[in-house]
Amino acid sequence: MSNEVNEGQEQAKFINPVFIVSLIICLIIAVWAVVFNENFAVVSGAVLNFLEEKFGWLYLLSVLAFVFFSIAIAVSKYGKIRLGDDDSRPEYNTLTWFAMLFGCGMGIGLMFWSVSEPICHMAAPMAGIEAGTDTAAMFAMRSTYMDWGFHAWAIFAVMGLGLAYTSFRLKKPQLVSYVLEPLIGEKNTKGALGKIVDILAVFATVAGIVTSLGLGAMQIAAGLNHMFGVPSGIATGIIIIAIISVIYIGTAVAGIDKGIATVGNINLTLAVILLVLCFILGPTIDQLNNLVGGVGAYFQNFMQDSLLITAYGDNSWSLGWRVFYWAWWIAWAPFVGMFVARISKGRTIREFIAGVLLVPSVVSIVWCAVLGSMGLSLFYNGTFTFEQLTAVSATPEVGLFVTFGEYPLGFLISIIAVVLICTFFITSANSGTFALSMLTSEGVQNPPKSKMLFWGVIQSITAVGMLLAGGLKPLQTMSVASAFPFIFVMLAVMFAIPIALSREKAFKKDEGDDAVPAEEALPEPAAEG
């Protein structure tokens, strides 16, 4: 009899309103993109233009608020609170934790854009800056740092903190709706409003993951074409997605300890090797100068670049780059936040913010300085003409390999890069699959393997649809459109977290304990898991 009850509960967790509605929405979009790809491209383009022009200011203002909020929470009295019971300890050692953070967060995007983005900004900077000049080069580096730095990770930190605190400290389901309970109340959390919030989280997650899968497939195909002459058309992209889907679905089904953590450690090792090789074989002095000078320009222009929009001037650069990136990161927030929360049990709020906001941001900036300088230096030393620079910016998926090919051991570095793109592809997708399965299984921390298999297939089909619909532009559109309603969820999360924390403090006062739990030095785990 007990077995029948357990099976019924599992079935209820598999088939529930959030899962059904989310599935219908995702299938409609996937079929629309595949079967009516021309119509999808037209409509999605119109949606993109509307959201960017009418609400670009909202994306910019919201993300800056997340940065300030993350820092404020970390330095506040609540920073000592542990994400779990007072005597809990981290499940993963710091190195493994960081490897999984970085891999699921933005590894595949960094591989796609770290070389190409500075080239794009150099060849076509914002209005008022002349292309191909020293000013354009400095603008390119500081803009790249901002796109991949503190703003992006602040988004993940806010969502991850809300989910980790709610699930591990308050012992509630790991769902976005429960993070908002201090604002909307228990009845609404469990009712229709809570379901809508979780459906928005699923839709944003699928869009964010699919964007990354599409970019990864495009870049792997471009690399194979550049090095081995493999055709780089849609068919190749579909084959790549199919092959890697088998791997990432398998590692997701294997679980965090056996699958995702192992791939995360491989990512970290390969990334360090690639970074060191690029630094030694690349324009080392240029890389160091761009790191130091670019970071200076980044912080000097921090507020201006964070709110880079004007009522009367040309906003095309800001809308096409900054707003797209902020929307992309917001679309990633549910799944990265959920995955980051899942692997951060036992850490303090202050430790969590430092690990999620500071460390990955610094590493991303160093990464962009080393790889991004390689492309710009080819222009300055005369290897690339301005026309060649512009050609690379027009096909960003191939920029990495064209640039590496001009340096010693370029073929070897390109091989390592392709492998790393594949492993980042796998890490992003399997962590996203895991998060989607949790979101659509009532927040259980170990969702059914059948659910992970199912969502893995859905993601792959949707990614194929985006490629058929036109590649990069539809991928960007999907991220921006899906992130728009989730901005309001993120803002609500930002207000809900301090309310929940203050209630914990008030509860302790009522119990006669006026102190927030002290941050104790706990030993690191000896091994992963």
C-alpha positions, 0 to 999 in steps of 0.5 A: 500500500505504501508503495502505491502511495509513493508512486502516486506522489511521484506521479503528482510531482511529475505531472503538475500544472507548472509542468503542463503549462510550461511544456505547452508554451515551449512546444508551441514556440519550438514548433513555430520556430521549426515549421514557420521559421520565416514568420517566427523570425519576423514576429520575434524581431518585432517583439525584440525591437519593441521591448528594447526601445520601450523598456531598455531603461528598465533592464539597465536600472534593475540590474544596477539595483541587483548589484547594490543589493548583493553588496548590501546584503553581504556586508549587513548583519545578515551576512553571518546567517548560514544557508542551512542549519546553524551547524551545517557545513558545505557539501562541496569543497571550495574548488569544486564549488567554484568550478560548478559555479563558473561552468553553469554560469557563463562558460560557454558564453565567454568562449563565444564572445571573449575574443569576438566581443572586443573586436565587435566593439572596436569595429563598431563602437557606440555613437560618438566614438570613432571605429578603429581608434585607441579610444575605441579599443579602450571602450571595447575592453571596458564594455566587455568587462562590464558585460561579463562582470559584476552585473551579470553575477549580481543577477545570479547572486540575488536569485540564488540567495533567495532560493538557497535561504528559502529551501535550506534555512526555511525548509521550503520547496526550492521554487521561485514562488516560495521565495516571494512568500513574504510578499504575496503570502502563503495562500498566493504562493500555493495558488495561481499566482505562485504557479504563474511565477514558476511558469515564468521561471521555466520559460525564462530558463528554457530561453536562456539555455537554448540561447547558450546551446545555439551559440555553442553549436554555432561556435563548435561548427565554426571551429571544425570548419576552420580547422578541418573544413567540416561544413558549418551549415545548419545540418552540422549544428543539428548533428552537434546538438544531437551528439552533445545532448546525449552526453549532457542528458546522461550527466544530468541523469547521473546526478550532481555528484557523479556527473555535473561535478566531474564535468565541472572539474574538467572545465576548470582544468581545461580553462586554466590550461587555455588561459595560461597558454594564451597568456604565454603565447599571446601579446603578454604586455598588451594583455596586462595593460588591457587588464589594468587600464581596462579595469580602471576605465571600467570602474571610472565609468561604472555608473555611466555605463550601467545606465547607458541610455539617452532620450534623444541620442542613438541608443542602438549600441546600448540596446543591441549589446547591454540590454541584450546581455542583461536580458540574457543573464536575467533569463539565466537567473532561475536555472543558474540561481537554482543550481547555485543554491543547490550546491551552496548549502551550508555556506554563510550569506557573506561567503555565498555572495563573495563566491558568486559575485566577486570571484567569478567576476574577477575571473571573467574579467581576467579571461576577457583581458587575456583572450580579448587582447589577442584579437585587438593586438592583431589589428595593432601589429598590422596582421589584421586590416580594419576590413578583416577586423570588421569581417571577424565582427560580422561572424563572431562564432569564428573569431576565436579560431581566426585569432588563435590561428595567428599565434604560435601553437594556434592549432593546438590552442584551437583544439583545446578551445573546441573541447572546452566549448563542448564541456561548457556546453555540457555543463550549462545544459545539464545544470539547466536540465537539472534546474528545469526538472526541479522547477517542474517537480514541485521543487524537489531537490532530486527530481525524477530522472525521467523528467530530466531526460524529458527536458533535455530533449525539449531543450535540444529540439528548441535549440534546433528550431532557433538555428533553423529560424536564423541563428543568432538573432532569434536566439537573442530575441528569445532571451530578451523576450522571456526575460522581460516578465521575469524582471518583475519577479527578480525585483520582487525577490530583491524585496522579499529577501530582506523581509524574510531575513528580518523576520528571522531576526525578529523571531530570535528576539522573541525567543530571547536571543538577540544575536544572529548566528555567528559565522563559524569556521567549519572544515572544508569537505575532503572530497566532492559530494 
